[in-house]
Amino acid sequence: DFNLAWEVIKKPFLSDTKTFVANEDKQDLYLNVSGTLISKIGKKEDQPSFEFFEPKAEQALNVLIGGGVLTKAYRFNTSDSLSIKENQNIKVTTGEKNRILESLKSLSKKIATERTRGKQKSALTEEEITIIETTTFPISSLMALMAQWSGRIESEHVSLDECAEIIAFERVALYLEEIVEKLLSYSRALEAKQFDTEKVHSYQESLEDVLAMINRRKIENYHKMSQKQKVIQFLLDIDRDLKTPEGGK
């Protein structure tokens, strides 16, 4: 007997179990991204019966990033790992985007404070350090622009809200890919054990579709990131040129 999503999501294996896996609402949203396959065995000589819960990937991903409510959702049944609660609501007050936006605003204020105090440095939070160290977004260039503008990011071309959304998708997609790839590996192992049922195949196909959706949105996100990087660099260059005396003197 097993519930594949329970094995992967409720028994943490991911790289950041403190923030991403410990929260039950997030666990349930991950379940909706991946769906699950539940196997129950009756008598020893019987073949296992499979129950397939189809993913609601794109809707759940949007709630993880932007917050809001996922309706008609699945939830894990914490009192019975072999059952899933259906037609539930999952409410996320603060999505990943808003958390990152608050960190970017905090960085902006600290940079502005440092400009007024001279060399006195403001301590960074653990979340701010994590964003700086882990994102592929040009965060150092953004911070340089903040410094040149005394912490203010007011250009419509460099919206902190848009920057936060790009970083949020990057972070969430990383964890979702790990989950879905692990589940796909498990489902292929079932096939290798000759559990060759229609529902196992259907679950595999649904996971492959989820990975394809994540990959498509990763490409879109990378394009947004590249465009934002060009704009930030352009504004840095303009600001540098304006501050450089004619003739470079």
Disulfide bonds with the S-S distance in Angstrom:
none
